[in-house]
């Protein structure tokens, strides 16, 4: 399919129906592939050579031009780059999603709200004791006895 797509032998995609189809319930017995980057390199050592060939293929300016023209190539190549650990070239990168920007909290309006933010962190978020500075005890100065 990839070769046919590059050679312009594939017709334009058909328009999809506008209504959404109900998805069948998820099958827990179905094989789920790992999602982390370069996961294929550990179980298949020969994939390292394939990753090098893919890097060389993606460096070709002709293929980069085709990727810009045909978005279906990106849908094929992006997962392949991810599983082989190949950095995505600029034409394959997707634009950031509209809702993915982190929102910042507005500054507190009164001092009561500021005091609420200074509460200690829950234990699971605190750094380990080895990272904490040593505690200083508040001791009174030694008494000087006069005779």
Secondary structure by P-SEA (a helix, b strand, c coil): caaaaaaccccccccccccccccccccccccccccccccccccccaaaaaaaaaaaaaacaaaaaaaaacaaaaaacaaaaaaaccccccccccccccccbbbbbcccccaaaaaaaaccccccccccccccccccccccccccccc
